[in-house]
């Protein structure tokens, strides 16, 4: 009788395919931080079905499933389709990063000079006075108005946590229990829509605004 020996390679032919998908959440709060392209509102990484229980813990961190916690949450509301609001969602995290770190370098290189001159003094004051800002913060878009010269004016409300805290007096530098108004003129640059300058906030109220963070 002849014995047939099958090659062992024939017995090792299993392929595991795993996939994941995502979707848009429309005008819901958009957390933005280290990655301005993200539009998910979840603070926790999505589960991966193909992850082995015996896999080392650090493997989940190297796959991008554990992003940095968002420093600021921008809520576009019903204005999410506006191109200037989309530019705000992308650029405001950089501005907020400069406020938190008290380093205005990124403002000098990524924003128009008018906006840099409007906000840089606040950063200088925070650095010299020892003020602190601890994220996350929240920004809610309240209105969009078209201005002359291709400028779009955005009316915003900033949560209390986007203000500086004075550890010496143990008080907010800007007392804003209901949030504080901010009006920003946006223009289209080579990098897309960016804050151009700060506009007057007279008549803007943030009473009743609900902040997600």
TIRO-2110 file (N, C-alpha, C; in Angstrom, 1 decimal):
// TIRO-2110
0.9, -1.2, 0.0, N, 1, A
0.0, 0.0, 0.0, CA, 1, A
0.9, 1.2, 0.0, C, 1, A
0.5, 2.3, -0.9, N, 2, A
1.3, 3.5, -1.0, CA, 2, A
0.7, 4.6, -0.1, C, 2, A
1.5, 5.2, 0.7, N, 3, A
1.1, 6.3, 1.6, CA, 3, A
1.4, 7.7, 1.0, C, 3, A
0.3, 8.5, 0.9, N, 4, A
0.5, 9.9, 0.3, CA, 4, A
0.7, 10.9, 1.4, C, 4, A
1.7, 11.6, 1.3, N, 5, A
2.0, 12.7, 2.3, CA, 5, A
1.6, 14.0, 1.8, C, 5, A
0.7, 14.7, 2.4, N, 6, A
0.3, 16.0, 1.9, CA, 6, A
1.2, 17.1, 2.4, C, 6, A
1.6, 18.1, 1.6, N, 7, A
2.5, 19.2, 2.1, CA, 7, A
1.8, 19.9, 3.2, C, 7, A
2.6, 20.3, 4.2, N, 8, A
2.0, 21.1, 5.3, CA, 8, A
1.5, 22.4, 4.9, C, 8, A
2.0, 23.0, 3.8, N, 9, A
1.6, 24.3, 3.4, CA, 9, A
0.1, 24.3, 3.0, C, 9, A
-0.4, 23.1, 2.6, N, 10, A
-1.8, 23.1, 2.1, CA, 10, A
-2.7, 23.2, 3.3, C, 10, A
-2.2, 22.8, 4.5, N, 11, A
-3.0, 22.9, 5.7, CA, 11, A
-3.0, 24.2, 6.4, C, 11, A
-2.2, 25.2, 5.9, N, 12, A
-2.1, 26.5, 6.5, CA, 12, A
-2.6, 27.6, 5.6, C, 12, A
-3.9, 27.7, 5.4, N, 13, A
-4.5, 28.7, 4.4, CA, 13, A
-5.6, 29.5, 5.0, C, 13, A
-5.5, 30.1, 6.2, N, 14, A
-6.6, 30.9, 6.7, CA, 14, A
-6.2, 32.3, 6.6, C, 14, A
-7.2, 33.1, 6.1, N, 15, A
-6.9, 34.6, 6.0, CA, 15, A
-8.1, 35.3, 6.7, C, 15, A
-7.7, 36.1, 7.6, N, 16, A
-8.7, 36.9, 8.4, CA, 16, A
-8.8, 38.3, 7.9, C, 16, A
-10.0, 38.6, 7.5, N, 17, A
-10.2, 40.0, 7.0, CA, 17, A
-11.0, 40.8, 8.0, C, 17, A
-10.6, 41.9, 8.3, N, 18, A
-11.3, 42.8, 9.3, CA, 18, A
-11.5, 44.1, 8.7, C, 18, A
-12.6, 44.8, 8.9, N, 19, A
-12.9, 46.1, 8.3, CA, 19, A
-13.6, 46.9, 9.3, C, 19, A
-13.4, 48.2, 9.1, N, 20, A
-14.2, 49.2, 10.0, CA, 20, A
-14.7, 50.3, 9.1, C, 20, A
-15.7, 51.0, 9.6, N, 21, A
-16.2, 52.1, 8.9, CA, 21, A
-16.7, 53.2, 9.8, C, 21, A
-17.0, 54.4, 9.2, N, 22, A
-17.4, 55.5, 10.0, CA, 22, A
-18.4, 56.3, 9.3, C, 22, A
-19.0, 57.2, 9.9, N, 23, A
-20.0, 58.0, 9.3, CA, 23, A
-20.0, 59.4, 9.8, C, 23, A
-20.6, 60.3, 9.1, N, 24, A
-20.7, 61.7, 9.5, CA, 24, A
-21.8, 61.9, 10.5, C, 24, A
-21.6, 62.9, 11.4, N, 25, A
-22.6, 63.1, 12.4, CA, 25, A
-23.2, 64.5, 12.2, C, 25, A
-23.1, 65.1, 11.0, N, 26, A
-23.8, 66.3, 10.7, CA, 26, A
-23.4, 67.5, 11.6, C, 26, A
-24.4, 68.1, 12.2, N, 27, A
-24.1, 69.3, 13.0, CA, 27, A
-23.9, 69.1, 14.4, C, 27, A
-23.6, 67.8, 14.8, N, 28, A
-23.3, 67.5, 16.2, CA, 28, A
-22.0, 68.1, 16.6, C, 28, A
-21.7, 68.2, 17.9, N, 29, A
-20.4, 68.7, 18.3, CA, 29, A
-19.2, 68.0, 17.7, C, 29, A
-18.2, 68.7, 17.3, N, 30, A
-17.1, 68.1, 16.6, CA, 30, A
-15.9, 68.3, 17.5, C, 30, A
-15.3, 67.2, 18.1, N, 31, A
-14.1, 67.4, 18.9, CA, 31, A
-12.9, 67.5, 18.0, C, 31, A
-12.1, 68.5, 18.3, N, 32, A
-10.9, 68.7, 17.5, CA, 32, A
-9.8, 69.0, 18.4, C, 32, A
-8.6, 68.4, 18.0, N, 33, A
-7.5, 68.5, 18.9, CA, 33, A
-6.2, 68.2, 18.1, C, 33, A
-5.6, 67.1, 18.3, N, 34, A
-4.4, 66.8, 17.5, CA, 34, A
-4.6, 66.6, 16.1, C, 34, A
-5.8, 66.1, 15.7, N, 35, A
-6.1, 65.8, 14.3, CA, 35, A
-7.3, 66.6, 13.8, C, 35, A
-7.1, 67.7, 13.1, N, 36, A
-8.2, 68.5, 12.7, CA, 36, A
-9.1, 67.9, 11.7, C, 36, A
-8.7, 66.8, 11.1, N, 37, A
-9.5, 66.1, 10.1, CA, 37, A
-10.6, 65.2, 10.7, C, 37, A
-10.5, 65.0, 12.0, N, 38, A
-11.4, 64.1, 12.6, CA, 38, A
-12.8, 64.8, 12.8, C, 38, A
-13.9, 64.0, 12.6, N, 39, A
-15.2, 64.6, 12.8, CA, 39, A
-16.0, 63.7, 13.7, C, 39, A
-15.4, 62.8, 14.5, N, 40, A
-16.2, 62.0, 15.4, CA, 40, A
-16.3, 62.6, 16.7, C, 40, A
-17.4, 62.3, 17.4, N, 41, A
-17.7, 63.0, 18.7, CA, 41, A
-17.4, 62.0, 19.8, C, 41, A
-16.9, 60.9, 19.5, N, 42, A
-16.7, 59.9, 20.6, CA, 42, A
-15.3, 60.1, 21.2, C, 42, A
-15.2, 60.1, 22.6, N, 43, A
-14.0, 60.2, 23.3, CA, 43, A
-13.3, 58.9, 23.5, C, 43, A
-13.9, 57.8, 23.1, N, 44, A
-13.4, 56.5, 23.3, CA, 44, A
-13.1, 55.8, 22.0, C, 44, A
-12.0, 55.1, 21.9, N, 45, A
-11.7, 54.4, 20.6, CA, 45, A
-12.8, 53.4, 20.3, C, 45, A
-13.0, 53.2, 19.0, N, 46, A
-14.0, 52.1, 18.6, CA, 46, A
-13.4, 50.8, 18.7, C, 46, A
-14.2, 49.8, 19.1, N, 47, A
-13.7, 48.4, 19.3, CA, 47, A
-13.4, 47.8, 18.0, C, 47, A
-12.3, 47.0, 18.0, N, 48, A
-11.9, 46.3, 16.8, CA, 48, A
-12.2, 44.8, 17.0, C, 48, A
-13.0, 44.2, 16.1, N, 49, A
-13.5, 42.8, 16.3, CA, 49, A
-12.3, 41.8, 16.2, C, 49, A
-11.3, 42.2, 15.4, N, 50, A
-10.3, 41.2, 15.1, CA, 50, A
-9.2, 41.2, 16.1, C, 50, A
-9.3, 42.0, 17.2, N, 51, A
-8.2, 42.1, 18.2, CA, 51, A
-8.2, 40.9, 19.0, C, 51, A
-7.0, 40.3, 19.1, N, 52, A
-6.9, 39.0, 19.9, CA, 52, A
-6.8, 39.3, 21.4, C, 52, A
-7.5, 38.6, 22.2, N, 53, A
-7.4, 38.8, 23.7, CA, 53, A
-6.0, 38.7, 24.2, C, 53, A
-5.1, 37.9, 23.5, N, 54, A
-3.8, 37.8, 24.0, CA, 54, A
-2.8, 38.8, 23.5, C, 54, A
-3.3, 39.7, 22.7, N, 55, A
-2.4, 40.8, 22.1, CA, 55, A
-1.9, 41.7, 23.2, C, 55, A
-0.7, 42.2, 23.1, N, 56, A
-0.2, 43.1, 24.1, CA, 56, A
-1.0, 44.4, 24.1, C, 56, A
-1.1, 45.1, 25.3, N, 57, A
-1.9, 46.3, 25.5, CA, 57, A
-1.4, 47.4, 24.6, C, 57, A
-0.1, 47.5, 24.4, N, 58, A
0.4, 48.6, 23.6, CA, 58, A
0.1, 48.5, 22.1, C, 58, A
-0.4, 47.4, 21.6, N, 59, A
-0.7, 47.3, 20.2, CA, 59, A
-1.9, 48.1, 19.8, C, 59, A
-2.8, 48.4, 20.8, N, 60, A
-4.0, 49.2, 20.5, CA, 60, A
-3.6, 50.7, 20.4, C, 60, A
-2.5, 51.0, 21.0, N, 61, A
-2.1, 52.4, 21.0, CA, 61, A
-1.4, 52.8, 19.7, C, 61, A
-0.7, 51.8, 19.1, N, 62, A
0.0, 52.1, 17.9, CA, 62, A
-0.8, 52.0, 16.6, C, 62, A
-2.1, 51.6, 16.7, N, 63, A
-2.9, 51.5, 15.6, CA, 63, A
-3.7, 52.8, 15.3, C, 63, A
-3.6, 53.8, 16.2, N, 64, A
-4.3, 55.0, 16.0, CA, 64, A
-5.7, 55.0, 16.6, C, 64, A
-6.0, 53.9, 17.4, N, 65, A
-7.3, 53.8, 18.0, CA, 65, A
-7.5, 54.6, 19.3, C, 65, A
-6.3, 55.1, 19.8, N, 66, A
-6.4, 55.9, 21.0, CA, 66, A
-5.9, 57.3, 20.7, C, 66, A
-6.6, 58.2, 20.1, N, 67, A
-6.2, 59.5, 19.8, CA, 67, A
-6.1, 60.4, 21.0, C, 67, A
-5.3, 61.5, 20.9, N, 68, A
-5.2, 62.4, 22.0, CA, 68, A
-6.6, 63.0, 22.3, C, 68, A
-6.8, 63.2, 23.6, N, 69, A
-8.1, 63.8, 24.0, CA, 69, A
-8.2, 65.2, 23.4, C, 69, A
-9.4, 65.5, 22.9, N, 70, A
-9.6, 66.8, 22.3, CA, 70, A
-9.4, 67.9, 23.2, C, 70, A
-8.7, 69.0, 22.8, N, 71, A
-8.5, 70.1, 23.7, CA, 71, A
-9.7, 71.1, 23.6, C, 71, A
-10.4, 71.1, 22.5, N, 72, A
-11.5, 72.0, 22.4, CA, 72, A
-12.6, 71.3, 21.5, C, 72, A
-13.8, 71.6, 21.8, N, 73, A
-14.9, 71.0, 21.0, CA, 73, A
-15.6, 72.2, 20.3, C, 73, A
-15.7, 72.1, 19.0, N, 74, A
-16.4, 73.2, 18.2, CA, 74, A
-17.7, 72.6, 17.8, C, 74, A
-18.8, 73.4, 18.1, N, 75, A
-20.1, 73.0, 17.7, CA, 75, A
-20.6, 73.9, 16.6, C, 75, A
-20.6, 73.4, 15.3, N, 76, A
-21.1, 74.2, 14.2, CA, 76, A
-22.6, 74.4, 14.2, C, 76, A
-23.3, 73.5, 14.8, N, 77, A
-24.8, 73.6, 14.8, CA, 77, A
-25.3, 73.5, 13.4, C, 77, A
-26.3, 74.4, 13.0, N, 78, A
-26.9, 74.3, 11.7, CA, 78, A
-26.0, 75.0, 10.7, C, 78, A
-24.8, 75.4, 11.0, N, 79, A
-23.9, 76.1, 10.1, CA, 79, A
-22.8, 75.2, 9.6, C, 79, A
-22.9, 73.9, 9.8, N, 80, A
-21.8, 73.0, 9.5, CA, 80, A
-21.4, 73.0, 8.0, C, 80, A
-22.4, 73.3, 7.1, N, 81, A
-22.1, 73.3, 5.7, CA, 81, A
-21.4, 74.5, 5.2, C, 81, A
-21.3, 75.6, 6.0, N, 82, A
-20.7, 76.8, 5.6, CA, 82, A
-19.2, 76.7, 5.5, C, 82, A
-18.6, 77.1, 4.5, N, 83, A
-17.1, 76.9, 4.3, CA, 83, A
-16.3, 77.7, 5.3, C, 83, A
-16.7, 78.8, 5.8, N, 84, A
-16.0, 79.5, 6.8, CA, 84, A
-16.0, 78.8, 8.1, C, 84, A
-17.2, 78.2, 8.4, N, 85, A
-17.4, 77.4, 9.7, CA, 85, A
-16.5, 76.2, 9.6, C, 85, A
-16.4, 75.6, 8.4, N, 86, A
-15.6, 74.4, 8.3, CA, 86, A
-14.1, 74.8, 8.5, C, 86, A
-13.7, 76.0, 8.0, N, 87, A
-12.4, 76.5, 8.3, CA, 87, A
-12.1, 76.7, 9.7, C, 87, A
-13.1, 77.2, 10.4, N, 88, A
-13.0, 77.4, 11.9, CA, 88, A
-12.8, 76.1, 12.6, C, 88, A
-13.6, 75.1, 12.2, N, 89, A
-13.4, 73.8, 12.9, CA, 89, A
-12.0, 73.3, 12.7, C, 89, A
-11.4, 73.5, 11.6, N, 90, A
-10.0, 73.1, 11.3, CA, 90, A
-8.9, 73.9, 12.0, C, 90, A
-9.2, 75.2, 12.1, N, 91, A
-8.1, 76.2, 12.6, CA, 91, A
-8.2, 76.5, 14.1, C, 91, A
-9.4, 76.5, 14.6, N, 92, A
-9.6, 76.9, 16.0, CA, 92, A
-8.8, 76.1, 17.0, C, 92, A
-8.6, 74.8, 16.7, N, 93, A
-7.7, 74.0, 17.6, CA, 93, A
-6.3, 74.5, 17.7, C, 93, A
-5.8, 75.0, 16.6, N, 94, A
-4.4, 75.6, 16.6, CA, 94, A
-4.4, 76.8, 17.4, C, 94, A
-5.4, 77.7, 17.3, N, 95, A
-5.5, 78.9, 18.1, CA, 95, A
-5.6, 78.5, 19.6, C, 95, A
-6.4, 77.6, 19.9, N, 96, A
-6.6, 77.2, 21.3, CA, 96, A
-5.4, 76.5, 21.8, C, 96, A
-4.7, 75.8, 21.0, N, 97, A
-3.4, 75.2, 21.4, CA, 97, A
-2.4, 76.3, 21.8, C, 97, A
-2.4, 77.4, 21.1, N, 98, A
-1.5, 78.5, 21.4, CA, 98, A
-1.9, 79.1, 22.7, C, 98, A
-3.2, 79.2, 23.0, N, 99, A
-3.7, 79.8, 24.3, CA, 99, A
-3.3, 78.9, 25.5, C, 99, A
-3.4, 77.6, 25.3, N, 100, A
-3.1, 76.6, 26.4, CA, 100, A
-1.6, 76.6, 26.6, C, 100, A
-0.8, 76.5, 25.6, N, 101, A
0.6, 76.3, 25.7, CA, 101, A
1.3, 77.7, 26.0, C, 101, A
0.5, 78.8, 25.8, N, 102, A
1.1, 80.1, 25.9, CA, 102, A
2.3, 80.4, 25.0, C, 102, A
2.2, 79.8, 23.8, N, 103, A
3.2, 79.9, 22.8, CA, 103, A
2.5, 80.3, 21.5, C, 103, A
2.9, 81.5, 21.0, N, 104, A
2.2, 82.1, 19.9, CA, 104, A
2.9, 81.8, 18.5, C, 104, A
3.9, 80.9, 18.5, N, 105, A
4.6, 80.6, 17.3, CA, 105, A
3.7, 80.2, 16.2, C, 105, A
2.8, 79.2, 16.5, N, 106, A
1.9, 78.7, 15.5, CA, 106, A
1.0, 79.8, 14.9, C, 106, A
0.7, 80.8, 15.7, N, 107, A
-0.2, 81.9, 15.2, CA, 107, A
0.6, 82.7, 14.2, C, 107, A
1.9, 82.9, 14.4, N, 108, A
2.7, 83.7, 13.4, CA, 108, A
2.8, 83.0, 12.1, C, 108, A
2.8, 81.7, 12.1, N, 109, A
3.1, 80.9, 10.9, CA, 109, A
1.9, 80.4, 10.1, C, 109, A
0.7, 80.2, 10.9, N, 110, A
-0.4, 79.6, 10.3, CA, 110, A
-1.6, 80.5, 10.1, C, 110, A
-1.5, 81.8, 10.7, N, 111, A
-2.7, 82.7, 10.6, CA, 111, A
-2.3, 84.0, 10.1, C, 111, A
-3.3, 84.7, 9.5, N, 112, A
-3.0, 86.1, 9.0, CA, 112, A
-2.5, 87.0, 10.1, C, 112, A
-1.7, 88.0, 9.7, N, 113, A
-1.0, 88.8, 10.7, CA, 113, A
-1.9, 89.7, 11.5, C, 113, A
-3.1, 90.0, 10.9, N, 114, A
-4.1, 90.8, 11.7, CA, 114, A
-4.6, 90.1, 12.9, C, 114, A
-4.9, 88.8, 12.7, N, 115, A
-5.4, 88.0, 13.8, CA, 115, A
-4.3, 87.7, 14.8, C, 115, A
-3.1, 87.5, 14.4, N, 116, A
-2.0, 87.3, 15.3, CA, 116, A
-1.8, 88.5, 16.2, C, 116, A
-1.9, 89.7, 15.6, N, 117, A
-1.7, 90.9, 16.4, CA, 117, A
-2.9, 91.1, 17.4, C, 117, A
-4.1, 90.6, 17.0, N, 118, A
-5.3, 90.8, 17.9, CA, 118, A
-5.2, 89.9, 19.1, C, 118, A
-4.6, 88.7, 19.0, N, 119, A
-4.7, 87.8, 20.1, CA, 119, A
-3.3, 87.5, 20.8, C, 119, A
-2.2, 87.9, 20.2, N, 120, A
-0.9, 87.6, 20.8, CA, 120, A
-0.7, 88.2, 22.1, C, 120, A
-1.2, 89.4, 22.4, N, 121, A
-1.0, 90.1, 23.6, CA, 121, A
-1.6, 89.3, 24.8, C, 121, A
-2.8, 88.6, 24.5, N, 122, A
-3.4, 87.8, 25.6, CA, 122, A
-2.5, 86.7, 26.0, C, 122, A
-1.8, 86.1, 25.0, N, 123, A
-0.9, 85.0, 25.3, CA, 123, A
0.4, 85.5, 26.1, C, 123, A
0.8, 86.7, 25.7, N, 124, A
2.0, 87.3, 26.4, CA, 124, A
1.6, 87.6, 27.9, C, 124, A
0.4, 88.2, 28.1, N, 125, A
-0.1, 88.4, 29.4, CA, 125, A
-0.2, 87.2, 30.3, C, 125, A
-0.7, 86.1, 29.7, N, 126, A
-0.9, 84.8, 30.4, CA, 126, A
0.5, 84.3, 30.8, C, 126, A
1.4, 84.4, 29.9, N, 127, A
2.8, 83.9, 30.2, CA, 127, A
3.5, 84.7, 31.3, C, 127, A
3.4, 86.0, 31.3, N, 128, A
4.0, 86.8, 32.3, CA, 128, A
3.3, 86.8, 33.6, C, 128, A
2.0, 86.6, 33.6, N, 129, A
1.2, 86.6, 34.9, CA, 129, A
1.0, 85.2, 35.5, C, 129, A
1.4, 84.2, 34.7, N, 130, A
1.3, 82.8, 35.3, CA, 130, A
-0.1, 82.3, 35.2, C, 130, A
-0.9, 82.8, 34.3, N, 131, A
-2.3, 82.3, 34.1, CA, 131, A
-2.2, 80.9, 33.5, C, 131, A
-3.3, 80.1, 33.7, N, 132, A
-3.4, 78.8, 33.2, CA, 132, A
-4.7, 78.6, 32.5, C, 132, A
-4.7, 77.7, 31.6, N, 133, A
-5.9, 77.3, 30.9, CA, 133, A
-5.9, 75.7, 30.7, C, 133, A
-6.8, 75.1, 31.2, N, 134, A
-6.9, 73.6, 31.2, CA, 134, A
-8.0, 73.1, 30.3, C, 134, A
-7.7, 72.5, 29.2, N, 135, A
-8.7, 71.9, 28.3, CA, 135, A
-9.4, 70.8, 29.0, C, 135, A
-10.6, 70.3, 28.5, N, 136, A
-11.2, 70.8, 27.2, CA, 136, A
-12.0, 72.1, 27.4, C, 136, A
-12.1, 72.8, 26.3, N, 137, A
-13.0, 73.9, 26.2, CA, 137, A
-14.1, 73.7, 25.1, C, 137, A
-15.0, 74.6, 25.0, N, 138, A
-16.1, 74.5, 24.1, CA, 138, A
-16.3, 75.8, 23.3, C, 138, A
-16.6, 75.7, 22.1, N, 139, A
-17.0, 76.9, 21.2, CA, 139, A
-18.2, 76.6, 20.5, C, 139, A
-19.2, 77.4, 20.5, N, 140, A
-20.5, 77.2, 19.9, CA, 140, A
-20.7, 78.3, 18.8, C, 140, A
-21.0, 77.9, 17.6, N, 141, A
-21.2, 78.9, 16.5, CA, 141, A
-22.7, 79.3, 16.6, C, 141, A
-22.9, 80.7, 16.8, N, 142, A
-24.2, 81.2, 16.9, CA, 142, A
-24.8, 81.9, 15.7, C, 142, A
-23.9, 82.3, 14.8, N, 143, A
-24.4, 83.1, 13.6, CA, 143, A
-23.3, 83.2, 12.6, C, 143, A
-23.7, 83.4, 11.3, N, 144, A
-22.8, 83.6, 10.2, CA, 144, A
-23.4, 84.8, 9.4, C, 144, A
-22.5, 85.8, 9.1, N, 145, A
-22.9, 87.0, 8.4, CA, 145, A
-21.9, 87.2, 7.3, C, 145, A
-22.3, 87.4, 6.1, N, 146, A
-21.4, 87.7, 5.0, CA, 146, A
-21.1, 89.2, 5.0, C, 146, A
-19.8, 89.5, 4.9, N, 147, A
-19.3, 90.9, 5.0, CA, 147, A
-18.7, 91.3, 3.6, C, 147, A
-18.5, 92.6, 3.4, N, 148, A
-17.8, 93.0, 2.1, CA, 148, A
-16.4, 92.4, 2.0, C, 148, A
-15.8, 92.4, 0.8, N, 149, A
-14.5, 92.0, 0.6, CA, 149, A
-14.3, 90.5, 0.9, C, 149, A
-15.3, 89.7, 0.6, N, 150, A
-15.2, 88.2, 0.8, CA, 150, A
-14.9, 87.8, 2.2, C, 150, A
-15.4, 88.5, 3.1, N, 151, A
-15.2, 88.2, 4.6, CA, 151, A
-16.5, 87.6, 5.1, C, 151, A
-16.4, 86.5, 5.9, N, 152, A
-17.5, 85.9, 6.6, CA, 152, A
-17.3, 86.1, 8.1, C, 152, A
-18.3, 86.7, 8.7, N, 153, A
-18.2, 87.0, 10.1, CA, 153, A
-18.9, 85.9, 10.9, C, 153, A
-18.2, 85.3, 11.9, N, 154, A
-18.8, 84.2, 12.7, CA, 154, A
-19.0, 84.7, 14.1, C, 154, A
-20.2, 84.5, 14.6, N, 155, A
-20.5, 84.9, 16.0, CA, 155, A
-20.4, 83.6, 16.8, C, 155, A
-19.6, 83.6, 17.9, N, 156, A
-19.3, 82.4, 18.7, CA, 156, A
-19.6, 82.7, 20.2, C, 156, A
-19.7, 81.6, 20.9, N, 157, A
-19.8, 81.7, 22.3, CA, 157, A
-18.8, 80.7, 22.9, C, 157, A
-17.9, 81.2, 23.7, N, 158, A
-16.8, 80.3, 24.3, CA, 158, A
-17.2, 80.0, 25.7, C, 158, A
-17.0, 78.7, 26.1, N, 159, A
-17.3, 78.3, 27.4, CA, 159, A
-16.3, 78.9, 28.5, C, 159, A
-16.7, 78.8, 29.7, N, 160, A
-15.9, 79.3, 30.8, CA, 160, A
-14.5, 78.6, 30.8, C, 160, A
-14.4, 77.4, 30.3, N, 161, A
-13.2, 76.7, 30.3, CA, 161, A
-12.2, 77.1, 29.2, C, 161, A
-12.6, 78.1, 28.4, N, 162, A
-11.7, 78.7, 27.4, CA, 162, A
-11.1, 80.0, 27.9, C, 162, A
-11.3, 80.2, 29.2, N, 163, A
-10.8, 81.4, 29.8, CA, 163, A
-9.6, 81.0, 30.6, C, 163, A
-8.7, 82.0, 31.0, N, 164, A
-7.6, 81.8, 31.8, CA, 164, A
-8.0, 81.8, 33.3, C, 164, A
-7.3, 80.9, 34.0, N, 165, A
-7.4, 80.8, 35.5, CA, 165, A
-6.2, 81.4, 36.1, C, 165, A
-6.4, 82.3, 37.1, N, 166, A
-5.3, 82.9, 37.9, CA, 166, A
-5.1, 82.1, 39.1, C, 166, A
-4.0, 81.3, 39.2, N, 167, A
-3.8, 80.5, 40.4, CA, 167, A
-3.5, 81.3, 41.6, C, 167, A
-3.1, 82.5, 41.5, N, 168, A
-2.7, 83.4, 42.6, CA, 168, A
-4.0, 83.8, 43.3, C, 168, A
-5.0, 84.3, 42.6, N, 169, A
-6.2, 84.8, 43.2, CA, 169, A
-7.3, 83.7, 43.2, C, 169, A
-7.0, 82.6, 42.5, N, 170, A
-7.9, 81.5, 42.5, CA, 170, A
-9.3, 81.9, 41.9, C, 170, A
-9.2, 82.7, 40.8, N, 171, A
-10.3, 83.2, 40.1, CA, 171, A
-10.1, 83.2, 38.6, C, 171, A
-11.2, 83.2, 37.9, N, 172, A
-11.1, 83.3, 36.4, CA, 172, A
-10.6, 84.7, 36.1, C, 172, A
-9.7, 84.8, 35.1, N, 173, A
-9.3, 86.2, 34.7, CA, 173, A
-10.4, 86.9, 34.0, C, 173, A
-11.2, 86.1, 33.2, N, 174, A
-12.4, 86.7, 32.6, CA, 174, A
-13.6, 85.9, 33.2, C, 174, A
-14.3, 86.5, 34.1, N, 175, A
-15.5, 85.9, 34.7, CA, 175, A
-16.6, 85.7, 33.7, C, 175, A
-16.9, 84.5, 33.3, N, 176, A
-17.9, 84.2, 32.3, CA, 176, A
-18.6, 83.0, 32.6, C, 176, A
-19.5, 83.0, 33.6, N, 177, A
-20.2, 81.8, 34.0, CA, 177, A
-21.1, 81.3, 32.9, C, 177, A
-21.6, 82.2, 32.0, N, 178, A
-22.5, 81.7, 30.9, CA, 178, A
-21.7, 81.7, 29.6, C, 178, A
-20.4, 81.8, 29.7, N, 179, A
-19.6, 81.8, 28.5, CA, 179, A
-19.4, 83.2, 28.0, C, 179, A
-18.4, 83.4, 27.1, N, 180, A
-18.1, 84.8, 26.6, CA, 180, A
-18.2, 84.8, 25.1, C, 180, A
-18.7, 85.9, 24.6, N, 181, A
-18.9, 86.0, 23.1, CA, 181, A
-17.5, 86.3, 22.5, C, 181, A
-17.4, 85.8, 21.2, N, 182, A
-16.3, 86.1, 20.4, CA, 182, A
-16.8, 86.2, 19.0, C, 182, A
-16.4, 87.3, 18.3, N, 183, A
-16.8, 87.4, 16.9, CA, 183, A
-15.5, 87.5, 16.0, C, 183, A
-15.4, 86.6, 15.1, N, 184, A
-14.2, 86.4, 14.3, CA, 184, A
-14.6, 86.6, 12.8, C, 184, A
-13.8, 87.4, 12.1, N, 185, A
-13.9, 87.6, 10.7, CA, 185, A
-13.0, 86.5, 10.0, C, 185, A
-13.6, 85.8, 9.1, N, 186, A
-12.8, 84.7, 8.4, CA, 186, A
-12.6, 85.1, 6.9, C, 186, A
-11.4, 84.8, 6.4, N, 187, A
-11.1, 85.0, 5.0, CA, 187, A
-10.5, 83.7, 4.5, C, 187, A
-10.5, 83.6, 3.1, N, 188, A
-9.9, 82.4, 2.5, CA, 188, A
-8.5, 82.7, 2.1, C, 188, A
-7.6, 81.9, 2.6, N, 189, A
-6.2, 82.0, 2.4, CA, 189, A
-5.7, 80.8, 1.6, C, 189, A
-4.4, 80.7, 1.4, N, 190, A
-3.8, 79.6, 0.7, CA, 190, A
-3.9, 78.3, 1.5, C, 190, A
-4.1, 78.4, 2.8, N, 191, A
-4.3, 77.3, 3.7, CA, 191, A
-5.8, 77.0, 3.9, C, 191, A
-6.7, 77.7, 3.2, N, 192, A
-8.1, 77.5, 3.4, CA, 192, A
-8.7, 78.7, 4.2, C, 192, A
-9.9, 78.6, 4.7, N, 193, A
-10.5, 79.6, 5.5, CA, 193, A
-9.8, 79.7, 6.9, C, 193, A
-9.4, 80.9, 7.2, N, 194, A
-8.7, 81.2, 8.5, CA, 194, A
-9.2, 82.4, 9.2, C, 194, A
-9.1, 82.5, 10.5, N, 195, A
-9.5, 83.7, 11.2, CA, 195, A
-8.6, 84.9, 10.7, C, 195, A
-9.3, 86.0, 10.4, N, 196, A
-8.6, 87.2, 9.8, CA, 196, A
-8.4, 88.2, 10.9, C, 196, A
-9.4, 88.4, 11.7, N, 197, A
-9.3, 89.4, 12.8, CA, 197, A
-10.5, 89.3, 13.7, C, 197, A
-10.3, 89.8, 14.9, N, 198, A
-11.4, 89.8, 15.9, CA, 198, A
-12.3, 91.0, 15.6, C, 198, A
-13.6, 90.8, 15.7, N, 199, A
-14.6, 91.9, 15.4, CA, 199, A
-15.3, 92.2, 16.8, C, 199, A
-16.0, 93.4, 16.8, N, 200, A
-16.7, 93.8, 18.1, CA, 200, A
-17.7, 92.8, 18.5, C, 200, A
-17.9, 92.6, 19.8, N, 201, A
-18.9, 91.7, 20.3, CA, 201, A
-20.1, 92.4, 20.9, C, 201, A
-20.2, 93.7, 20.7, N, 202, A
-21.3, 94.4, 21.3, CA, 202, A
-22.7, 93.9, 20.9, C, 202, A
-23.5, 93.6, 21.9, N, 203, A
-24.9, 93.1, 21.6, CA, 203, A
-24.9, 91.6, 21.5, C, 203, A
-23.8, 90.9, 21.6, N, 204, A
-23.8, 89.5, 21.5, CA, 204, A
-24.0, 88.9, 22.9, C, 204, A
-24.9, 88.0, 23.1, N, 205, A
-25.1, 87.4, 24.4, CA, 205, A
-25.0, 85.9, 24.3, C, 205, A
-24.5, 85.3, 25.4, N, 206, A
-24.3, 83.9, 25.4, CA, 206, A
-25.2, 83.2, 26.5, C, 206, A
-26.2, 83.9, 27.0, N, 207, A
-27.1, 83.4, 28.0, CA, 207, A
-27.9, 82.2, 27.4, C, 207, A
-27.9, 81.2, 28.1, N, 208, A
-28.7, 80.0, 27.7, CA, 208, A
-28.0, 79.0, 26.8, C, 208, A
-26.7, 79.3, 26.4, N, 209, A
-26.0, 78.4, 25.5, CA, 209, A
-25.5, 77.2, 26.3, C, 209, A
-25.7, 76.1, 25.8, N, 210, A
-25.2, 74.8, 26.4, CA, 210, A
-23.9, 74.3, 25.8, C, 210, A
-23.0, 74.1, 26.6, N, 211, A
-21.6, 73.7, 26.1, CA, 211, A
-21.4, 72.2, 26.4, C, 211, A
-20.9, 71.6, 25.4, N, 212, A
-20.7, 70.1, 25.5, CA, 212, A
-19.5, 69.7, 26.3, C, 212, A
-18.6, 70.6, 26.6, N, 213, A
-17.4, 70.2, 27.4, CA, 213, A
-17.1, 71.3, 28.4, C, 213, A
END
